[in-house]
Amino acid sequence: MTYCVAITVNRGLVFASDSRTNAGVDQLSTYSKMFTICVPGQRAFVVLTAGNLGTTQAVINRVRADIKKGAPTSLHTVESMSEAAEYVGEISLNRQHKTTGVSAGQLDSSASFILGGQIRDRNPKVMMIYPEGNFIVATRETQYLQIGEVKYGKPVLDRIITPETSLEEAALCAMVSMDSTMRSNATVGPPVEVLIYEKDSFQLDQHFTFGTDDPYLLDLKLAWDRKIKEAFSELTRFNWQRAERRRAEGE
Amino acid sequence: MTYCVAITVNRGLVFASDSRTNAGVDQLSTYSKMFTICVPGQRAFVVLTAGNLGTTQAVINRVRADIKKGAPTSLHTVESMSEAAEYVGEISLNRQHKTTGVSAGQLDSSASFILGGQIRDRNPKVMMIYPEGNFIVATRETQYLQIGEVKYGKPVLDRIITPETSLEEAALCAMVSMDSTMRSNATVGPPVEVLIYEKDSFQLDQHFTFGTDDPYLLDLKLAWDRKIKEAFSELTRFNWQRAERRRAEGE
């Protein structure tokens, strides 16, 4: 399984991904799911991947190869983030078509991607590319996109993220969201990668990796757990005795 | 959609359920999903339902009819909670078989149940009955069982519930779990029903309903939201500048 999230705020973009892959419960591996492509000062892209590892690796390889050989269409030539998403979606779809039919019904070769970044003179954008190759864009109303095991980490994003949230706060929120997911789904796990992209910077050097024993990650996990328990202990208790009477009266 | 949860603690059992059903997005209705059967002083059962409404209503009707006509096997005659679960599972399976094949593949008539309660001289028990008719039991290690939209409400249960948790705390935790679920899934909604069963009481009179405008439910929603935000704001920020250097050194 996988959990990846990308957040868009006024000041830029934040990306986070886990690194656990599994093909069956007895075949767990560690692979990075965050890929960066940057032409400093000109364009910056971050790709997060979920789904069939064969497909996602093939897509990333092809994206890199197209750049290397100077193909007419590549992440170095596309003129908008939408064009970039279209391009990645098409590679993904072609790749999936190749493997479909070989072992019909047996193999799920589908993959999803989050693509985010900025091209000079344009605004930063984040989009999610479906296995079908089509995509949706994060907006002011829907400021984050997720792929993989998305439910456990959603509530904290819904509560915290606004357009005015700082990049540092958004990154912290992404890490809490990741922590909640790792706690509830054993097939999502560290190292956790976090990347902060500042609007109009056109550089991707704020890319951090937190390993299993990273002291900050461990502290965050314990602190969040303690704070949730504290928050719960401070909630106003329901007056069950009074309620019971109220119900009896209403009947 | 549905969200139901049942919690077992040393002092007894807690049940909570939402009341929204939907057959397509334009056909929303309100139905209670919590059913009680009690022989005061002798036996007490609570049934929570999820899935096809035709199936769940038919199962509840049959369970009630068997009691009324004094059938050889009914919730008034079973000798253990396991036998009760077996009995409900069989009715459910038979009912599903009846509707399968009429519109093959079109209709999902499956249903899941949580059955909890206590029979005199036995311990209280909670079990989840799968659409296939088989069931699992809540234990000291796995103290709660859920049906329906289970993911959003799971983290708070994992953090709060222990065998020593009081019935009142467990009920509050179930309501927070319900609140998180309703916030994230629009097809789970009030009225929310909560039932507290005290071990060896053999009565089900602590059964409460919280409507859409219930002041306690609204307060709880706002208070929990505020407390989560406070908890987040108090987390130690990651020192991104220092981390950046650390990574550069390691490479």
Boltz contact constraints between the chains, C-beta under 6 A:
constraints:
  - contact:
      token1: [A, 151]
      token2: [B, 151]
      max_distance: 6.0
  - contact:
      token1: [A, 151]
      token2: [B, 152]
      max_distance: 6.0
  - contact:
      token1: [A, 152]
      token2: [B, 151]
      max_distance: 6.0
  - contact:
      token1: [A, 154]
      token2: [B, 184]
      max_distance: 6.0
  - contact:
      token1: [A, 155]
      token2: [B, 180]
      max_distance: 6.0
  - contact:
      token1: [A, 155]
      token2: [B, 184]
      max_distance: 6.0
  - contact:
      token1: [A, 159]
      token2: [B, 228]
      max_distance: 6.0
  - contact:
      token1: [A, 160]
      token2: [B, 232]
      max_distance: 6.0
  - contact:
      token1: [A, 180]
      token2: [B, 155]
      max_distance: 6.0
  - contact:
      token1: [A, 184]
      token2: [B, 154]
      max_distance: 6.0
  - contact:
      token1: [A, 184]
      token2: [B, 155]
      max_distance: 6.0
  - contact:
      token1: [A, 208]
      token2: [B, 243]
      max_distance: 6.0
  - contact:
      token1: [A, 216]
      token2: [B, 238]
      max_distance: 6.0
  - contact:
      token1: [A, 223]
      token2: [B, 235]
      max_distance: 6.0
  - contact:
      token1: [A, 227]
      token2: [B, 231]
      max_distance: 6.0
  - contact:
      token1: [A, 228]
      token2: [B, 159]
      max_distance: 6.0
  - contact:
      token1: [A, 231]
      token2: [B, 227]
      max_distance: 6.0
  - contact:
      token1: [A, 231]
      token2: [B, 231]
      max_distance: 6.0
  - contact:
      token1: [A, 232]
      token2: [B, 160]
      max_distance: 6.0
  - contact:
      token1: [A, 235]
      token2: [B, 223]
      max_distance: 6.0
  - contact:
      token1: [A, 238]
      token2: [B, 216]
      max_distance: 6.0
  - contact:
      token1: [A, 243]
      token2: [B, 208]
      max_distance: 6.0
